[in-house]
Each structure stands twice: as structure tokens, then as C-alpha cells.
């Protein structure tokens, strides 16, 4: 199977890039299944019902979340009606789930959404939850497993790779909105510290630069806004998986002027 993963969709500019390019990319790259992170999709904070329907109409199959999953309260109802996940290491009594299994042709794919600890809300130990969940999936005969690890610290993300290497098919980080340059395949596991945002590329993590600059210069916080006009980018990882292993992978950076940059993941010996 060939799956794709899109990181933090930031506001209307991110949604517009998916509207303009996702169906084309799915066809050109023969993609079977698309996963995308929604936690900043509605004006930078959370997800509304309207935007959820919009994004699924553009060709997304399942959406993962993070610390902003709860910013729009209507998301709670969406957990029961849409293929929407939240980090699996929230306590069991919290609405929704962070792990689901999907049939793709004759194969099964588990999508697991986890959240880190550094600078994040209090939740269960993501590493222990990862261990137990992956072990349960293996007992159920599910081999192809993809993990969206929503975390601030690259050290946490790398540690998750060391923990799950060879046990899952792919681990890609989200949350920082800044893409990293360490896409690799080791022991059958594709890994990238952060896929980077889909949205405005010429500001600060997809937001208008005025408020972040004021905060850095003066220490005074303010409301972050999505720019009305900006230069945009769509960032997507594409992975080939079979029998629990990733055999090849690459990343696409799609710009709003039509330019596309393709970068292959390196394969560890």
C-alpha cells in the first residue's frame, strides 16, 4: 500500500492548498490512503464541523490531532461521526480515540496518534502507551502501523523512533510547523522528526508575524492570526508499506506557484 501524511494544516491557506492540489497528487502518485493533522485547521486553533467536512471532501481519509484538538468544542461530536483521532495517551475517559485500524485493499493499516510531554498538556506517558498499543496491534495481526507523534522536542521524537524502530512502519512528527531534514528508513521504519506545516510559508509558523515579533521583542502576548494573503506550501510524506515494513519513502513540497520539490528518504544499511 502507498500512504501519504500531511502535517499541521494551518487555517484557510492550508485548506486552500489541499483543495487545489490533493486530488492531483493522489492521482499522480497512486496514493491509496491519506492521513492529515487537523489541530490548526480552523483559523489556527482546532477544527470546526464545517472545516472537517471540507477537508474530507478534498480527499483526506483520516485526521489526527494534538494539543489543540479541543480548541473547538464541536470536535467532541465529530469523534463519533468522522474519521477523526485525538492523541491516544489522553486518559481513557476522554472522548474519542487515538488509534484506529483501516482496511486498504487486502491489507490493514493502523493509525496511531500520540502526544509528547515537553511543553504539552498533562497526559499519560506516551512512550508506555506506544509500547502497549503497538504490542496489542501485533497480537491482533495488524502489521502496518503509522504513528503521528505530536511533540515539541526533537529528542522525544527521536527517542520514540528508537523505541518503535522495526515495530511500526512509520513515525512522523508534527507540532513545530517547521520541517526537518532527517527523513530516513531504518529497520523498515520510516522516520521524520517533523513534516512541517501546510499553509503560509512566509510568516511565523503559518501565523501573521506581528504578534510573535511583539512577544519576542517585549514579552507581551497577543492573539495569533492567519494572514489574509501569503505565500503557501503543502508538505506531504509518501510511504510504501508492506507486511509491516516501509520499503521506500519521499517527501513532496508543493508551492502555490506550482513548483514541486521531491526529496527521497535515505535508506540505512
Helices and strands as residue ranges (DSSP letters): E 2-6, H 11-28, E 33-37, H 49-57, E 62-64, H 75-81, E 99-104, E 107-115, H 126-139, E 144-150, H 154-164, E 170-174, E 184-186, E 189-192, E 199-200, H 209-218, E 232-242, E 245-255, E 260-264, E 266-267
